[in-house]
Amino acid sequence: MPHPTDRAPAHGREDAAGGIWFTIREAAAFIGGSVQTIYSWERRGHLKDPRRDERGRRIYSQQQIADAHRTARQNTAAVRRIA
């Protein structure tokens, strides 16, 4: 699976500084996963300090999503090594 930073930011929103921001649903599509994956990352603390969009929805930067994805993969790899 390609790394999230390798993909084009298809459905994110760009801010004035050029950063790409995703709602939870957009982030799930970006990583090729489910909305439940993003919620799980939030519960586990991989995604912290969300901004809010004009409708009050949590939004995360492309970098936050990529970092959470990397952390989740590292955790999965560590568990597999232990097992």
Secondary structure as UniProt FT lines:
FT   HELIX           4..6
FT   STRAND          13..14
FT   TURN            16..17
FT   STRAND          20..23
FT   HELIX           24..31
FT   HELIX           35..44
FT   STRAND          51..52
FT   TURN            54..55
FT   STRAND          58..61
FT   HELIX           62..82
//
